[in-house]
Amino acid sequence: SAEPFVDDSVPPVPLVKRVWRQVLRLVRRPNPADIAYSQQKFPGLPADEVKKGIAKFKALTGRFASVSVEEVAKDCFRIHKS
């Protein structure tokens, strides 16, 4: 029976180190060029646009009468029943 090939010349990366690398990728400081591109490609959504969208739903369905929108941060909205 053939044994599987194992490369002993390069030690395996410990699990903790691999997990830590993944965490660092998630929280790393973004590249300014990436931020600029993202802001150009996805400029955001003003609260008025969200409110207009809900108003259209209200007009089309006759529902959502007690739904309101509150901007809690840039491009982050709380949509709730009042």
mmCIF file of the N, C-alpha and C atoms, coordinates in Angstrom:
data_MODEL
# 
_entry.id   MODEL 
# 
loop_
_atom_site.group_PDB 
_atom_site.id 
_atom_site.type_symbol 
_atom_site.label_atom_id 
_atom_site.label_alt_id 
_atom_site.label_comp_id 
_atom_site.label_asym_id 
_atom_site.label_entity_id 
_atom_site.label_seq_id 
_atom_site.pdbx_PDB_ins_code 
_atom_site.Cartn_x 
_atom_site.Cartn_y 
_atom_site.Cartn_z 
_atom_site.occupancy 
_atom_site.B_iso_or_equiv 
_atom_site.pdbx_formal_charge 
_atom_site.auth_seq_id 
_atom_site.auth_comp_id 
_atom_site.auth_asym_id 
_atom_site.auth_atom_id 
_atom_site.pdbx_PDB_model_num 
ATOM 1   N N  . SER A 1 1  ? 0.843   -1.184 0.000  1.00 0.00 ? 1  SER A N  1 
ATOM 2   C CA . SER A 1 1  ? 0.000   0.000  0.000  1.00 0.00 ? 1  SER A CA 1 
ATOM 3   C C  . SER A 1 1  ? 0.878   1.232  0.000  1.00 0.00 ? 1  SER A C  1 
ATOM 4   N N  . ALA A 1 2  ? 0.516   2.211  -0.803 1.00 0.00 ? 2  ALA A N  1 
ATOM 5   C CA . ALA A 1 2  ? 1.296   3.436  -0.913 1.00 0.00 ? 2  ALA A CA 1 
ATOM 6   C C  . ALA A 1 2  ? 0.933   4.384  0.218  1.00 0.00 ? 2  ALA A C  1 
ATOM 7   N N  . GLU A 1 3  ? 1.963   4.989  0.783  1.00 0.00 ? 3  GLU A N  1 
ATOM 8   C CA . GLU A 1 3  ? 1.718   5.957  1.849  1.00 0.00 ? 3  GLU A CA 1 
ATOM 9   C C  . GLU A 1 3  ? 1.495   7.334  1.234  1.00 0.00 ? 3  GLU A C  1 
ATOM 10  N N  . PRO A 1 4  ? 0.641   8.156  1.838  1.00 0.00 ? 4  PRO A N  1 
ATOM 11  C CA . PRO A 1 4  ? 0.425   9.502  1.301  1.00 0.00 ? 4  PRO A CA 1 
ATOM 12  C C  . PRO A 1 4  ? 1.693   10.336 1.421  1.00 0.00 ? 4  PRO A C  1 
ATOM 13  N N  . PHE A 1 5  ? 1.882   11.234 0.462  1.00 0.00 ? 5  PHE A N  1 
ATOM 14  C CA . PHE A 1 5  ? 3.047   12.115 0.458  1.00 0.00 ? 5  PHE A CA 1 
ATOM 15  C C  . PHE A 1 5  ? 2.883   13.180 1.533  1.00 0.00 ? 5  PHE A C  1 
ATOM 16  N N  . VAL A 1 6  ? 3.872   13.309 2.378  1.00 0.00 ? 6  VAL A N  1 
ATOM 17  C CA . VAL A 1 6  ? 3.866   14.330 3.434  1.00 0.00 ? 6  VAL A CA 1 
ATOM 18  C C  . VAL A 1 6  ? 5.151   15.117 3.303  1.00 0.00 ? 6  VAL A C  1 
ATOM 19  N N  . ASP A 1 7  ? 5.034   16.428 3.151  1.00 0.00 ? 7  ASP A N  1 
ATOM 20  C CA . ASP A 1 7  ? 6.212   17.292 3.032  1.00 0.00 ? 7  ASP A CA 1 
ATOM 21  C C  . ASP A 1 7  ? 6.613   17.732 4.437  1.00 0.00 ? 7  ASP A C  1 
ATOM 22  N N  . ASP A 1 8  ? 7.654   17.110 4.980  1.00 0.00 ? 8  ASP A N  1 
ATOM 23  C CA . ASP A 1 8  ? 8.124   17.440 6.328  1.00 0.00 ? 8  ASP A CA 1 
ATOM 24  C C  . ASP A 1 8  ? 9.073   18.630 6.343  1.00 0.00 ? 8  ASP A C  1 
ATOM 25  N N  . SER A 1 9  ? 9.421   19.172 5.182  1.00 0.00 ? 9  SER A N  1 
ATOM 26  C CA . SER A 1 9  ? 10.379  20.273 5.143  1.00 0.00 ? 9  SER A CA 1 
ATOM 27  C C  . SER A 1 9  ? 9.755   21.591 5.616  1.00 0.00 ? 9  SER A C  1 
ATOM 28  N N  . VAL A 1 10 ? 8.427   21.726 5.503  1.00 0.00 ? 10 VAL A N  1 
ATOM 29  C CA . VAL A 1 10 ? 7.746   22.944 5.939  1.00 0.00 ? 10 VAL A CA 1 
ATOM 30  C C  . VAL A 1 10 ? 6.817   22.565 7.090  1.00 0.00 ? 10 VAL A C  1 
ATOM 31  N N  . PRO A 1 11 ? 7.096   23.093 8.294  1.00 0.00 ? 11 PRO A N  1 
ATOM 32  C CA . PRO A 1 11 ? 6.226   22.724 9.412  1.00 0.00 ? 11 PRO A CA 1 
ATOM 33  C C  . PRO A 1 11 ? 4.822   23.299 9.212  1.00 0.00 ? 11 PRO A C  1 
ATOM 34  N N  . PRO A 1 12 ? 3.792   22.590 9.655  1.00 0.00 ? 12 PRO A N  1 
ATOM 35  C CA . PRO A 1 12 ? 2.426   23.105 9.496  1.00 0.00 ? 12 PRO A CA 1 
ATOM 36  C C  . PRO A 1 12 ? 2.216   24.353 10.344 1.00 0.00 ? 12 PRO A C  1 
ATOM 37  N N  . VAL A 1 13 ? 1.375   25.243 9.843  1.00 0.00 ? 13 VAL A N  1 
ATOM 38  C CA . VAL A 1 13 ? 1.069   26.477 10.573 1.00 0.00 ? 13 VAL A CA 1 
ATOM 39  C C  . VAL A 1 13 ? 0.103   26.120 11.693 1.00 0.00 ? 13 VAL A C  1 
ATOM 40  N N  . PRO A 1 14 ? 0.424   26.477 12.923 1.00 0.00 ? 14 PRO A N  1 
ATOM 41  C CA . PRO A 1 14 ? -0.480  26.154 14.024 1.00 0.00 ? 14 PRO A CA 1 
ATOM 42  C C  . PRO A 1 14 ? -1.862  26.781 13.821 1.00 0.00 ? 14 PRO A C  1 
ATOM 43  N N  . LEU A 1 15 ? -2.864  26.101 14.314 1.00 0.00 ? 15 LEU A N  1 
ATOM 44  C CA . LEU A 1 15 ? -4.246  26.557 14.158 1.00 0.00 ? 15 LEU A CA 1 
ATOM 45  C C  . LEU A 1 15 ? -4.444  27.958 14.719 1.00 0.00 ? 15 LEU A C  1 
ATOM 46  N N  . VAL A 1 16 ? -3.864  28.244 15.865 1.00 0.00 ? 16 VAL A N  1 
ATOM 47  C CA . VAL A 1 16 ? -4.029  29.563 16.482 1.00 0.00 ? 16 VAL A CA 1 
ATOM 48  C C  . VAL A 1 16 ? -3.501  30.651 15.560 1.00 0.00 ? 16 VAL A C  1 
ATOM 49  N N  . LYS A 1 17 ? -2.373  30.396 14.934 1.00 0.00 ? 17 LYS A N  1 
ATOM 50  C CA . LYS A 1 17 ? -1.780  31.388 14.033 1.00 0.00 ? 17 LYS A CA 1 
ATOM 51  C C  . LYS A 1 17 ? -2.666  31.595 12.806 1.00 0.00 ? 17 LYS A C  1 
ATOM 52  N N  . ARG A 1 18 ? -3.241  30.499 12.283 1.00 0.00 ? 18 ARG A N  1 
ATOM 53  C CA . ARG A 1 18 ? -4.125  30.627 11.122 1.00 0.00 ? 18 ARG A CA 1 
ATOM 54  C C  . ARG A 1 18 ? -5.377  31.427 11.482 1.00 0.00 ? 18 ARG A C  1 
ATOM 55  N N  . VAL A 1 19 ? -5.947  31.160 12.631 1.00 0.00 ? 19 VAL A N  1 
ATOM 56  C CA . VAL A 1 19 ? -7.135  31.895 13.074 1.00 0.00 ? 19 VAL A CA 1 
ATOM 57  C C  . VAL A 1 19 ? -6.787  33.362 13.261 1.00 0.00 ? 19 VAL A C  1 
ATOM 58  N N  . TRP A 1 20 ? -5.646  33.640 13.885 1.00 0.00 ? 20 TRP A N  1 
ATOM 59  C CA . TRP A 1 20 ? -5.234  35.028 14.115 1.00 0.00 ? 20 TRP A CA 1 
ATOM 60  C C  . TRP A 1 20 ? -5.062  35.772 12.791 1.00 0.00 ? 20 TRP A C  1 
ATOM 61  N N  . ARG A 1 21 ? -4.518  35.127 11.782 1.00 0.00 ? 21 ARG A N  1 
ATOM 62  C CA . ARG A 1 21 ? -4.368  35.768 10.467 1.00 0.00 ? 21 ARG A CA 1 
ATOM 63  C C  . ARG A 1 21 ? -5.737  36.123 9.882  1.00 0.00 ? 21 ARG A C  1 
ATOM 64  N N  . GLN A 1 22 ? -6.703  35.237 10.039 1.00 0.00 ? 22 GLN A N  1 
ATOM 65  C CA . GLN A 1 22 ? -8.050  35.513 9.535  1.00 0.00 ? 22 GLN A CA 1 
ATOM 66  C C  . GLN A 1 22 ? -8.663  36.709 10.267 1.00 0.00 ? 22 GLN A C  1 
ATOM 67  N N  . VAL A 1 23 ? -8.464  36.780 11.577 1.00 0.00 ? 23 VAL A N  1 
ATOM 68  C CA . VAL A 1 23 ? -8.989  37.909 12.358 1.00 0.00 ? 23 VAL A CA 1 
ATOM 69  C C  . VAL A 1 23 ? -8.350  39.206 11.893 1.00 0.00 ? 23 VAL A C  1 
ATOM 70  N N  . LEU A 1 24 ? -7.046  39.196 11.689 1.00 0.00 ? 24 LEU A N  1 
ATOM 71  C CA . LEU A 1 24 ? -6.353  40.405 11.235 1.00 0.00 ? 24 LEU A CA 1 
ATOM 72  C C  . LEU A 1 24 ? -6.849  40.855 9.868  1.00 0.00 ? 24 LEU A C  1 
ATOM 73  N N  . ARG A 1 25 ? -7.169  39.912 8.981  1.00 0.00 ? 25 ARG A N  1 
ATOM 74  C CA . ARG A 1 25 ? -7.702  40.288 7.672  1.00 0.00 ? 25 ARG A CA 1 
ATOM 75  C C  . ARG A 1 25 ? -9.049  40.982 7.806  1.00 0.00 ? 25 ARG A C  1 
ATOM 76  N N  . LEU A 1 26 ? -9.834  40.576 8.781  1.00 0.00 ? 26 LEU A N  1 
ATOM 77  C CA . LEU A 1 26 ? -11.159 41.165 8.967  1.00 0.00 ? 26 LEU A CA 1 
ATOM 78  C C  . LEU A 1 26 ? -11.098 42.569 9.569  1.00 0.00 ? 26 LEU A C  1 
ATOM 79  N N  . VAL A 1 27 ? -10.130 42.802 10.449 1.00 0.00 ? 27 VAL A N  1 
ATOM 80  C CA . VAL A 1 27 ? -10.094 44.082 11.166 1.00 0.00 ? 27 VAL A CA 1 
ATOM 81  C C  . VAL A 1 27 ? -8.976  45.009 10.699 1.00 0.00 ? 27 VAL A C  1 
ATOM 82  N N  . ARG A 1 28 ? -8.264  44.615 9.676  1.00 0.00 ? 28 ARG A N  1 
ATOM 83  C CA . ARG A 1 28 ? -7.151  45.446 9.215  1.00 0.00 ? 28 ARG A CA 1 
ATOM 84  C C  . ARG A 1 28 ? -7.646  46.815 8.750  1.00 0.00 ? 28 ARG A C  1 
ATOM 85  N N  . ARG A 1 29 ? -6.776  47.768 8.793  1.00 0.00 ? 29 ARG A N  1 
ATOM 86  C CA . ARG A 1 29 ? -7.097  49.103 8.315  1.00 0.00 ? 29 ARG A CA 1 
ATOM 87  C C  . ARG A 1 29 ? -7.220  49.038 6.800  1.00 0.00 ? 29 ARG A C  1 
ATOM 88  N N  . PRO A 1 30 ? -8.374  49.450 6.255  1.00 0.00 ? 30 PRO A N  1 
ATOM 89  C CA . PRO A 1 30 ? -8.557  49.336 4.802  1.00 0.00 ? 30 PRO A CA 1 
ATOM 90  C C  . PRO A 1 30 ? -7.643  50.280 4.025  1.00 0.00 ? 30 PRO A C  1 
ATOM 91  N N  . ASN A 1 31 ? -7.337  49.869 2.827  1.00 0.00 ? 31 ASN A N  1 
ATOM 92  C CA . ASN A 1 31 ? -6.519  50.656 1.920  1.00 0.00 ? 31 ASN A CA 1 
ATOM 93  C C  . ASN A 1 31 ? -7.326  51.894 1.493  1.00 0.00 ? 31 ASN A C  1 
ATOM 94  N N  . PRO A 1 32 ? -6.758  53.101 1.565  1.00 0.00 ? 32 PRO A N  1 
ATOM 95  C CA . PRO A 1 32 ? -7.496  54.310 1.153  1.00 0.00 ? 32 PRO A CA 1 
ATOM 96  C C  . PRO A 1 32 ? -8.032  54.235 -0.275 1.00 0.00 ? 32 PRO A C  1 
ATOM 97  N N  . ALA A 1 33 ? -7.302  53.570 -1.170 1.00 0.00 ? 33 ALA A N  1 
ATOM 98  C CA . ALA A 1 33 ? -7.787  53.432 -2.549 1.00 0.00 ? 33 ALA A CA 1 
ATOM 99  C C  . ALA A 1 33 ? -9.048  52.570 -2.587 1.00 0.00 ? 33 ALA A C  1 
ATOM 100 N N  . ASP A 1 34 ? -9.106  51.543 -1.740 1.00 0.00 ? 34 ASP A N  1 
ATOM 101 C CA . ASP A 1 34 ? -10.300 50.702 -1.668 1.00 0.00 ? 34 ASP A CA 1 
ATOM 102 C C  . ASP A 1 34 ? -11.491 51.504 -1.153 1.00 0.00 ? 34 ASP A C  1 
ATOM 103 N N  . ILE A 1 35 ? -11.253 52.343 -0.173 1.00 0.00 ? 35 ILE A N  1 
ATOM 104 C CA . ILE A 1 35 ? -12.329 53.178 0.388  1.00 0.00 ? 35 ILE A CA 1 
ATOM 105 C C  . ILE A 1 35 ? -12.843 54.140 -0.670 1.00 0.00 ? 35 ILE A C  1 
ATOM 106 N N  . ALA A 1 36 ? -11.939 54.800 -1.381 1.00 0.00 ? 36 ALA A N  1 
ATOM 107 C CA . ALA A 1 36 ? -12.338 55.757 -2.418 1.00 0.00 ? 36 ALA A CA 1 
ATOM 108 C C  . ALA A 1 36 ? -13.146 55.064 -3.507 1.00 0.00 ? 36 ALA A C  1 
ATOM 109 N N  . TYR A 1 37 ? -12.700 53.892 -3.928 1.00 0.00 ? 37 TYR A N  1 
ATOM 110 C CA . TYR A 1 37 ? -13.419 53.152 -4.957 1.00 0.00 ? 37 TYR A CA 1 
ATOM 111 C C  . TYR A 1 37 ? -14.811 52.778 -4.468 1.00 0.00 ? 37 TYR A C  1 
ATOM 112 N N  . SER A 1 38 ? -14.880 52.284 -3.250 1.00 0.00 ? 38 SER A N  1 
ATOM 113 C CA . SER A 1 38 ? -16.164 51.868 -2.683 1.00 0.00 ? 38 SER A CA 1 
ATOM 114 C C  . SER A 1 38 ? -17.126 53.049 -2.567 1.00 0.00 ? 38 SER A C  1 
ATOM 115 N N  . GLN A 1 39 ? -16.630 54.201 -2.142 1.00 0.00 ? 39 GLN A N  1 
ATOM 116 C CA . GLN A 1 39 ? -17.493 55.378 -2.017 1.00 0.00 ? 39 GLN A CA 1 
ATOM 117 C C  . GLN A 1 39 ? -17.958 55.875 -3.379 1.00 0.00 ? 39 GLN A C  1 
ATOM 118 N N  . GLN A 1 40 ? -17.132 55.716 -4.404 1.00 0.00 ? 40 GLN A N  1 
ATOM 119 C CA . GLN A 1 40 ? -17.541 56.120 -5.747 1.00 0.00 ? 40 GLN A CA 1 
ATOM 120 C C  . GLN A 1 40 ? -18.552 55.135 -6.314 1.00 0.00 ? 40 GLN A C  1 
ATOM 121 N N  . LYS A 1 41 ? -18.303 53.852 -6.114 1.00 0.00 ? 41 LYS A N  1 
ATOM 122 C CA . LYS A 1 41 ? -19.168 52.812 -6.666 1.00 0.00 ? 41 LYS A CA 1 
ATOM 123 C C  . LYS A 1 41 ? -20.501 52.725 -5.920 1.00 0.00 ? 41 LYS A C  1 
ATOM 124 N N  . PHE A 1 42 ? -20.457 52.897 -4.595 1.00 0.00 ? 42 PHE A N  1 
ATOM 125 C CA . PHE A 1 42 ? -21.646 52.806 -3.747 1.00 0.00 ? 42 PHE A CA 1 
ATOM 126 C C  . PHE A 1 42 ? -21.717 54.071 -2.885 1.00 0.00 ? 42 PHE A C  1 
ATOM 127 N N  . PRO A 1 43 ? -22.264 55.158 -3.426 1.00 0.00 ? 43 PRO A N  1 
ATOM 128 C CA . PRO A 1 43 ? -22.205 56.446 -2.732 1.00 0.00 ? 43 PRO A CA 1 
ATOM 129 C C  . PRO A 1 43 ? -23.070 56.533 -1.480 1.00 0.00 ? 43 PRO A C  1 
ATOM 130 N N  . GLY A 1 44 ? -23.876 55.551 -1.209 1.00 0.00 ? 44 GLY A N  1 
ATOM 131 C CA . GLY A 1 44 ? -24.702 55.594 -0.006 1.00 0.00 ? 44 GLY A CA 1 
ATOM 132 C C  . GLY A 1 44 ? -26.146 55.864 -0.354 1.00 0.00 ? 44 GLY A C  1 
ATOM 133 N N  . LEU A 1 45 ? -26.955 55.898 0.656  1.00 0.00 ? 45 LEU A N  1 
ATOM 134 C CA . LEU A 1 45 ? -28.383 56.059 0.474  1.00 0.00 ? 45 LEU A CA 1 
ATOM 135 C C  . LEU A 1 45 ? -28.887 57.058 1.498  1.00 0.00 ? 45 LEU A C  1 
ATOM 136 N N  . PRO A 1 46 ? -29.391 58.205 1.067  1.00 0.00 ? 46 PRO A N  1 
ATOM 137 C CA . PRO A 1 46 ? -29.903 59.175 2.036  1.00 0.00 ? 46 PRO A CA 1 
ATOM 138 C C  . PRO A 1 46 ? -31.214 58.699 2.660  1.00 0.00 ? 46 PRO A C  1 
ATOM 139 N N  . ALA A 1 47 ? -31.488 59.170 3.860  1.00 0.00 ? 47 ALA A N  1 
ATOM 140 C CA . ALA A 1 47 ? -32.709 58.785 4.580  1.00 0.00 ? 47 ALA A CA 1 
ATOM 141 C C  . ALA A 1 47 ? -33.950 59.105 3.766  1.00 0.00 ? 47 ALA A C  1 
ATOM 142 N N  . ASP A 1 48 ? -33.929 60.198 3.016  1.00 0.00 ? 48 ASP A N  1 
ATOM 143 C CA . ASP A 1 48 ? -35.098 60.570 2.203  1.00 0.00 ? 48 ASP A CA 1 
ATOM 144 C C  . ASP A 1 48 ? -35.439 59.495 1.179  1.00 0.00 ? 48 ASP A C  1 
ATOM 145 N N  . GLU A 1 49 ? -34.423 58.865 0.592  1.00 0.00 ? 49 GLU A N  1 
ATOM 146 C CA . GLU A 1 49 ? -34.660 57.802 -0.387 1.00 0.00 ? 49 GLU A CA 1 
ATOM 147 C C  . GLU A 1 49 ? -35.326 56.594 0.278  1.00 0.00 ? 49 GLU A C  1 
ATOM 148 N N  . VAL A 1 50 ? -34.868 56.254 1.483  1.00 0.00 ? 50 VAL A N  1 
ATOM 149 C CA . VAL A 1 50 ? -35.467 55.138 2.206  1.00 0.00 ? 50 VAL A CA 1 
ATOM 150 C C  . VAL A 1 50 ? -36.928 55.463 2.529  1.00 0.00 ? 50 VAL A C  1 
ATOM 151 N N  . LYS A 1 51 ? -37.168 56.678 2.978  1.00 0.00 ? 51 LYS A N  1 
ATOM 152 C CA . LYS A 1 51 ? -38.535 57.101 3.308  1.00 0.00 ? 51 LYS A CA 1 
ATOM 153 C C  . LYS A 1 51 ? -39.430 57.094 2.061  1.00 0.00 ? 51 LYS A C  1 
ATOM 154 N N  . LYS A 1 52 ? -38.881 57.521 0.920  1.00 0.00 ? 52 LYS A N  1 
ATOM 155 C CA . LYS A 1 52 ? -39.660 57.490 -0.330 1.00 0.00 ? 52 LYS A CA 1 
ATOM 156 C C  . LYS A 1 52 ? -40.016 56.056 -0.720 1.00 0.00 ? 52 LYS A C  1 
ATOM 157 N N  . GLY A 1 53 ? -39.080 55.151 -0.535 1.00 0.00 ? 53 GLY A N  1 
ATOM 158 C CA . GLY A 1 53 ? -39.338 53.743 -0.838 1.00 0.00 ? 53 GLY A CA 1 
ATOM 159 C C  . GLY A 1 53 ? -40.454 53.180 0.023  1.00 0.00 ? 53 GLY A C  1 
ATOM 160 N N  . ILE A 1 54 ? -40.436 53.504 1.291  1.00 0.00 ? 54 ILE A N  1 
ATOM 161 C CA . ILE A 1 54 ? -41.498 53.024 2.193  1.00 0.00 ? 54 ILE A CA 1 
ATOM 162 C C  . ILE A 1 54 ? -42.827 53.682 1.833  1.00 0.00 ? 54 ILE A C  1 
ATOM 163 N N  . ALA A 1 55 ? -42.800 54.951 1.451  1.00 0.00 ? 55 ALA A N  1 
ATOM 164 C CA . ALA A 1 55 ? -44.028 55.640 1.037  1.00 0.00 ? 55 ALA A CA 1 
ATOM 165 C C  . ALA A 1 55 ? -44.629 54.958 -0.196 1.00 0.00 ? 55 ALA A C  1 
ATOM 166 N N  . LYS A 1 56 ? -43.779 54.495 -1.129 1.00 0.00 ? 56 LYS A N  1 
ATOM 167 C CA . LYS A 1 56 ? -44.278 53.774 -2.309 1.00 0.00 ? 56 LYS A CA 1 
ATOM 168 C C  . LYS A 1 56 ? -44.951 52.465 -1.898 1.00 0.00 ? 56 LYS A C  1 
ATOM 169 N N  . PHE A 1 57 ? -44.320 51.746 -0.959 1.00 0.00 ? 57 PHE A N  1 
ATOM 170 C CA . PHE A 1 57 ? -44.945 50.519 -0.459 1.00 0.00 ? 57 PHE A CA 1 
ATOM 171 C C  . PHE A 1 57 ? -46.302 50.820 0.163  1.00 0.00 ? 57 PHE A C  1 
ATOM 172 N N  . LYS A 1 58 ? -46.373 51.909 0.935  1.00 0.00 ? 58 LYS A N  1 
ATOM 173 C CA . LYS A 1 58 ? -47.640 52.293 1.568  1.00 0.00 ? 58 LYS A CA 1 
ATOM 174 C C  . LYS A 1 58 ? -48.702 52.559 0.508  1.00 0.00 ? 58 LYS A C  1 
ATOM 175 N N  . ALA A 1 59 ? -48.341 53.322 -0.518 1.00 0.00 ? 59 ALA A N  1 
ATOM 176 C CA . ALA A 1 59 ? -49.295 53.690 -1.567 1.00 0.00 ? 59 ALA A CA 1 
ATOM 177 C C  . ALA A 1 59 ? -49.737 52.468 -2.374 1.00 0.00 ? 59 ALA A C  1 
ATOM 178 N N  . LEU A 1 60 ? -48.807 51.560 -2.662 1.00 0.00 ? 60 LEU A N  1 
ATOM 179 C CA . LEU A 1 60 ? -49.129 50.399 -3.494 1.00 0.00 ? 60 LEU A CA 1 
ATOM 180 C C  . LEU A 1 60 ? -49.913 49.325 -2.747 1.00 0.00 ? 60 LEU A C  1 
ATOM 181 N N  . THR A 1 61 ? -49.633 49.160 -1.473 1.00 0.00 ? 61 THR A N  1 
ATOM 182 C CA . THR A 1 61 ? -50.233 48.043 -0.741 1.00 0.00 ? 61 THR A CA 1 
ATOM 183 C C  . THR A 1 61 ? -51.298 48.450 0.268  1.00 0.00 ? 61 THR A C  1 
ATOM 184 N N  . GLY A 1 62 ? -51.290 49.726 0.641  1.00 0.00 ? 62 GLY A N  1 
ATOM 185 C CA . GLY A 1 62 ? -52.205 50.152 1.697  1.00 0.00 ? 62 GLY A CA 1 
ATOM 186 C C  . GLY A 1 62 ? -51.752 49.691 3.071  1.00 0.00 ? 62 GLY A C  1 
ATOM 187 N N  . ARG A 1 63 ? -50.556 49.192 3.162  1.00 0.00 ? 63 ARG A N  1 
ATOM 188 C CA . ARG A 1 63 ? -49.986 48.732 4.427  1.00 0.00 ? 63 ARG A CA 1 
ATOM 189 C C  . ARG A 1 63 ? -48.802 49.615 4.802  1.00 0.00 ? 63 ARG A C  1 
ATOM 190 N N  . PHE A 1 64 ? -48.116 49.277 5.837  1.00 0.00 ? 64 PHE A N  1 
ATOM 191 C CA . PHE A 1 64 ? -46.918 49.983 6.309  1.00 0.00 ? 64 PHE A CA 1 
ATOM 192 C C  . PHE A 1 64 ? -47.227 51.390 6.818  1.00 0.00 ? 64 PHE A C  1 
ATOM 193 N N  . ALA A 1 65 ? -48.464 51.638 7.228  1.00 0.00 ? 65 ALA A N  1 
ATOM 194 C CA . ALA A 1 65 ? -48.859 52.974 7.678  1.00 0.00 ? 65 ALA A CA 1 
ATOM 195 C C  . ALA A 1 65 ? -48.095 53.402 8.926  1.00 0.00 ? 65 ALA A C  1 
ATOM 196 N N  . SER A 1 66 ? -47.750 52.463 9.784  1.00 0.00 ? 66 SER A N  1 
ATOM 197 C CA . SER A 1 66 ? -47.083 52.841 11.034 1.00 0.00 ? 66 SER A CA 1 
ATOM 198 C C  . SER A 1 66 ? -45.582 52.566 11.013 1.00 0.00 ? 66 SER A C  1 
ATOM 199 N N  . VAL A 1 67 ? -45.016 52.418 9.830  1.00 0.00 ? 67 VAL A N  1 
ATOM 200 C CA . VAL A 1 67 ? -43.576 52.182 9.712  1.00 0.00 ? 67 VAL A CA 1 
ATOM 201 C C  . VAL A 1 67 ? -42.854 53.510 9.607  1.00 0.00 ? 67 VAL A C  1 
ATOM 202 N N  . SER A 1 68 ? -41.773 53.629 10.374 1.00 0.00 ? 68 SER A N  1 
ATOM 203 C CA . SER A 1 68 ? -40.986 54.863 10.298 1.00 0.00 ? 68 SER A CA 1 
ATOM 204 C C  . SER A 1 68 ? -39.507 54.521 10.133 1.00 0.00 ? 68 SER A C  1 
ATOM 205 N N  . VAL A 1 69 ? -38.756 55.510 9.683  1.00 0.00 ? 69 VAL A N  1 
ATOM 206 C CA . VAL A 1 69 ? -37.332 55.341 9.395  1.00 0.00 ? 69 VAL A CA 1 
ATOM 207 C C  . VAL A 1 69 ? -36.553 56.331 10.233 1.00 0.00 ? 69 VAL A C  1 
ATOM 208 N N  . GLU A 1 70 ? -35.475 55.836 10.821 1.00 0.00 ? 70 GLU A N  1 
ATOM 209 C CA . GLU A 1 70 ? -34.587 56.697 11.603 1.00 0.00 ? 70 GLU A CA 1 
ATOM 210 C C  . GLU A 1 70 ? -33.152 56.387 11.188 1.00 0.00 ? 70 GLU A C  1 
ATOM 211 N N  . GLU A 1 71 ? -32.416 57.415 10.830 1.00 0.00 ? 71 GLU A N  1 
ATOM 212 C CA . GLU A 1 71 ? -31.003 57.216 10.470 1.00 0.00 ? 71 GLU A CA 1 
ATOM 213 C C  . GLU A 1 71 ? -30.201 57.181 11.760 1.00 0.00 ? 71 GLU A C  1 
ATOM 214 N N  . VAL A 1 72 ? -29.524 56.070 12.018 1.00 0.00 ? 72 VAL A N  1 
ATOM 215 C CA . VAL A 1 72 ? -28.773 55.925 13.265 1.00 0.00 ? 72 VAL A CA 1 
ATOM 216 C C  . VAL A 1 72 ? -27.269 56.140 13.061 1.00 0.00 ? 72 VAL A C  1 
ATOM 217 N N  . ALA A 1 73 ? -26.808 56.023 11.828 1.00 0.00 ? 73 ALA A N  1 
ATOM 218 C CA . ALA A 1 73 ? -25.415 56.286 11.470 1.00 0.00 ? 73 ALA A CA 1 
ATOM 219 C C  . ALA A 1 73 ? -25.379 56.476 9.963  1.00 0.00 ? 73 ALA A C  1 
ATOM 220 N N  . LYS A 1 74 ? -24.212 56.847 9.436  1.00 0.00 ? 74 LYS A N  1 
ATOM 221 C CA . LYS A 1 74 ? -24.112 57.037 7.993  1.00 0.00 ? 74 LYS A CA 1 
ATOM 222 C C  . LYS A 1 74 ? -24.452 55.725 7.287  1.00 0.00 ? 74 LYS A C  1 
ATOM 223 N N  . ASP A 1 75 ? -25.470 55.780 6.414  1.00 0.00 ? 75 ASP A N  1 
ATOM 224 C CA . ASP A 1 75 ? -25.912 54.627 5.641  1.00 0.00 ? 75 ASP A CA 1 
ATOM 225 C C  . ASP A 1 75 ? -26.426 53.477 6.502  1.00 0.00 ? 75 ASP A C  1 
ATOM 226 N N  . CYS A 1 76 ? -26.890 53.789 7.703  1.00 0.00 ? 76 CYS A N  1 
ATOM 227 C CA . CYS A 1 76 ? -27.439 52.774 8.606  1.00 0.00 ? 76 CYS A CA 1 
ATOM 228 C C  . CYS A 1 76 ? -28.766 53.304 9.152  1.00 0.00 ? 76 CYS A C  1 
ATOM 229 N N  . PHE A 1 77 ? -29.830 52.555 8.892  1.00 0.00 ? 77 PHE A N  1 
ATOM 230 C CA . PHE A 1 77 ? -31.170 53.025 9.233  1.00 0.00 ? 77 PHE A CA 1 
ATOM 231 C C  . PHE A 1 77 ? -31.880 52.030 10.130 1.00 0.00 ? 77 PHE A C  1 
ATOM 232 N N  . ARG A 1 78 ? -32.704 52.549 11.014 1.00 0.00 ? 78 ARG A N  1 
ATOM 233 C CA . ARG A 1 78 ? -33.595 51.715 11.803 1.00 0.00 ? 78 ARG A CA 1 
ATOM 234 C C  . ARG A 1 78 ? -34.984 51.900 11.234 1.00 0.00 ? 78 ARG A C  1 
ATOM 235 N N  . ILE A 1 79 ? -35.548 50.819 10.742 1.00 0.00 ? 79 ILE A N  1 
ATOM 236 C CA . ILE A 1 79 ? -36.905 50.835 10.196 1.00 0.00 ? 79 ILE A CA 1 
ATOM 237 C C  . ILE A 1 79 ? -37.757 50.091 11.189 1.00 0.00 ? 79 ILE A C  1 
ATOM 238 N N  . HIS A 1 80 ? -38.730 50.769 11.760 1.00 0.00 ? 80 HIS A N  1 
ATOM 239 C CA . HIS A 1 80 ? -39.506 50.148 12.817 1.00 0.00 ? 80 HIS A CA 1 
ATOM 240 C C  . HIS A 1 80 ? -40.965 50.575 12.772 1.00 0.00 ? 80 HIS A C  1 
ATOM 241 N N  . LYS A 1 81 ? -41.778 49.802 13.456 1.00 0.00 ? 81 LYS A N  1 
ATOM 242 C CA . LYS A 1 81 ? -43.200 50.111 13.584 1.00 0.00 ? 81 LYS A CA 1 
ATOM 243 C C  . LYS A 1 81 ? -43.354 51.112 14.711 1.00 0.00 ? 81 LYS A C  1 
ATOM 244 N N  . SER A 1 82 ? -44.001 52.254 14.417 1.00 0.00 ? 82 SER A N  1 
ATOM 245 C CA . SER A 1 82 ? -44.143 53.298 15.433 1.00 0.00 ? 82 SER A CA 1 
ATOM 246 C C  . SER A 1 82 ? -45.304 53.034 16.357 1.00 0.00 ? 82 SER A C  1 
# 
